[in-house]
Amino acid sequence: MGDELTAAKQFYEREGHLQGPRKHIERIVGEDQEEREHRLGAWIGNQRSSAATLTDGAAVRDRDAVVLKMGGDAQWST
């Protein structure tokens, strides 16, 4: 699982949704025990924007995992 999906999963487990501002920064601890900041709001927005053009199998699976957690067409609030 990529760091962005890890950040999305962490946010979802804490908040119970994946709705938030585009500027949201999520902090996760990586496998190397280093804390990292991820622009989660922007990443999810970009996933929605590019969903129609994804062709790479891994990218589609990642996108689908996020979309399922978002409840389909859920939007991050601005």
Rosetta blueprint (number, residue, H / E / L):
1 M L
2 G L
3 D H
4 E H
5 L H
6 T H
7 A H
8 A H
9 K H
10 Q H
11 F H
12 Y H
13 E H
14 R H
15 E H
16 G L
17 H L
18 L L
19 Q L
20 G L
21 P L
22 R L
23 K L
24 H L
25 I L
26 E E
27 R E
28 I E
29 V E
30 G L
31 E L
32 D L
33 Q L
34 E L
35 E E
36 R E
37 E E
38 H E
39 R L
40 L H
41 G H
42 A H
43 W H
44 I H
45 G H
46 N H
47 Q H
48 R H
49 S H
50 S H
51 A H
52 A H
53 T H
54 L L
55 T L
56 D L
57 G H
58 A H
59 A H
60 V H
61 R H
62 D H
63 R H
64 D H
65 A H
66 V H
67 V H
68 L H
69 K H
70 M H
71 G L
72 G L
73 D L
74 A L
75 Q L
76 W L
77 S L
78 T L
